[in-house]
Amino acid sequence: MYGEIIFLRAVVGNIPVYAEQVNIMSATFKFDADLAMQQYRKRKADNQGKEINNSSLPAGSPMYYYCKYCGAHTETLPECHMRAPKVVCDPCAPLRLHGLV
């Protein structure tokens, strides 16, 4: 596994530790709801007021889409896009699956 490990704590025996502290192959991972919600609240506060109002842009401008939970920018699509935009960011997807948001 590469990159930042989000929302997971490894469990070695019965002792929870952060995943960076253990061998990933020998540990089992459990969803850490407290850590996930802490990061969610920080993300939501950081993104508050940063949304671009698409209706105020001139015609032909790209459309900006944001996560419906935390307000993070998910993607920018051309005005004439055909597919549905991504409405949940990657960090919020596990929260949604676990029923936290």
N, C-alpha and C positions, 0 to 999 in steps of 0.2 A: 504494500500500500504506500502510495506516495502522496505528498502534500499534507496539509493540515488535517488532522483527525478531529472531526467536530462531533460533539454530543456523545462521545463514547468514552467509557472508562473500562479498562481491562480488569478482570478479576483473576487473581492468582490465588488459588485456594479460596479462602473467604475474605481476602483483603483487597478492597478496591484500590487501584492505583491508576494514574493516568497512562494512557496507551504508549506515550513516548518513553516510559520508564521500563517497559518489559519487552521481551521477545514476542513479536506479534504472532508467530506460529504456535507458541505454547500457551497463549492466553485465550480466554473467552471474553467476548465483549457484550456489555449490557448498555442499553440506552439510559443516559443520565438526564432525566427530565429537569432537574434543578439547573444543571449547567446549560442545557438547551434553552430554557426559559430566560436565564440570565443573559445569554448571548442574543436572544430574540429581543429582549427589552432594550439592550444597548443598540442593536441594529435599528430598531424602530425609532429610538430617540435621535440617532445619527442621521436618519433619512427624512425626518420630519421637516417639511417646508422646502424640500429640494426638487419636488416634482415640477416638470415643465407642462404647462397647460397647452395641449395640442390645438385647441380651438383658437388660441391667440397667435399661432404661427401662420405665415403666408401659405397660400395654396402651393402644393407640390412639396412641401417640407416633409421630412421623415416623421413618423409617428413614434412617440416614446411610450413604452408600457412599463408598468410598475407592479410589484408584488402586492396582492390585495391584503396581505397580513402585515408586513413590515414596511412597505413603501419603497423597497429597494428597486432600482432600475433592473428590469429583467431583459429587455431587448429593445432595439430600435429597428423599425421596419419601414420600407418605403410606403408612401401614402396609398399606393394601389396594391398593397399586399393581399394575397388570396387566402392565406391560412390564418387560423386563429392565433392570437398572440399568447405568449407564455404569461400566465397570470399568477403563478406561485414560484418564488425563487427557490434555488436548490437548498439553501439552509432551512427554509420554512417547510419544505416537503415532508421531512420526517416528523415535524411537529404536527402537521396535518394528519399524517398516518396514525399517530399516537393519540389524536383527539385533544391536543393541547391548545390549538387555535381554531 
